[in-house]
């Protein structure tokens, strides 16, 4: 799925498509809320940091691909931005106890680490892989 902008309704509809597909392919209902929250958080990070006005004008998109196999939900989300220093960010805040829950930002990476069993980025930091096993 490609996202050319961050309209809330479009985002929710597309995440629901992913969730319904995952449910049909074995995702237990108990994991739906967590996956939905994690996907929305990861997508918003891509929109906020990688889908700039300039990238939108160039018709660049945030993309997400997902698959389920043997009790595992996996996805990759990529944005057209330059990326970020994910190693440095994880050194600062890798657990929810490391963040101010009332602050405007800073909860995204620790939240992803709490929800998913595996979270990794490409070297540039503009593509994230998420894995949840049950």
N, C-alpha and C positions, 0 to 999 in steps of 0.2 A: 504494500500500500504506500502511496506517495502522498505527502502533505505539502501543499504549496503555501499554506498559511495556517494560523493557529486558532481558527474559529472554534469555539467551544462545542457547538452542536456537531460539527463535522468530526471533531476529535472523538467525542463520545460515541457517535455512530460507528466509527471505524474501530475503536477499541471493543465495542460490543460485537462486531463481526469477528474479531479475533477470539474473544471469550466464547462465543457460541461455537465457533469452529473447534476450539480447544475442548469444550464440553462434549461435543460429538465424538471427539477422538480420544476420550479417556480422562480428561481432567476432572478430578473429584470436585464437587460443588464447594467443599470446604476451602478450596484455594482461590476461588473466583475473586473475592474482595481484595485479597493481597495482590494477585496478579494485576487486577484492574488498577489499583493504586500505584503499583510499581511502574506499569506501562505509562500511565498518565504523567507521573513524575519524570520519568526518563524522557518522554516526548516533550514535555514543557521545557526541560533543560535544553534540549536540542533547538526548540523554537527560540528560546530566550537568548541563547548564546551562539547558535549557528545559522539560524534562518533570519539574517539581517534584512533590512529594507533593500539593500543593494542586491542580495541574493534572491529576494523575492522578485525584483525587477528583472533579473536574469532568468527567471522561471526555474530556479533551482529548488530542490525539494528535500525534505526530511523523508527518509524511507525506513520502512520496517518490514522485516521478513520473520516468519515464525514457523515452527514445526514441533510436532509432538512425536516422541518415540520412547517406547518402553518405560513408561512412568516418568517422563521428563518433558517439561515445557521449555523450549529454547527460543530465543529471538535475538536478532541484531537490529539495532537502530543506528542510522547514520545521518549526519547532517552535513551540509555543504560548507560549514565554517572551518576555520583554521585549527580547531581543537583546543585543548587546554592541558595543563600540567596535572594530569590525574594522579600521578605518583605523589606529588607534593600535596595535593588536596586530601588524599587518603592518609597521609602522615599526620595531617592536622585534625581531620574529622572522619574517623572510620566507624564510629559507634554512635548510636543515638544519645548516649550519655555525654558525648563530646559537644553537643550543640545546645544552643539556647532555643528552646521550643517556641518562645514568643518572638524571636527575631524574624525579620522579613524573609531571610533566606538562609541557606546553609544546611538545610535538613536533607536535601536531595540524595547526596551520596550515602550518608549513613542509613537513610531509609532504604535505598536499594540494597545495601549490604545486609540489612535486617530481613528483607523480604525474600531475596534470592539466595540460593546456595552458592552460586558462582556469578561474579560480576567482573568483567574484564574489558579493557579498552585496547584499541589499536594504538601503535606508538604515537600517532598524531593527537589522539584524544578526541576524535570526531566520530568514532564508531564504538558503540558499547554492545557487548554480548551479555545476555542475561539467561541464567539457567535456574529452573526450579524443579527439584525432584520430589516425588512423593512415594 
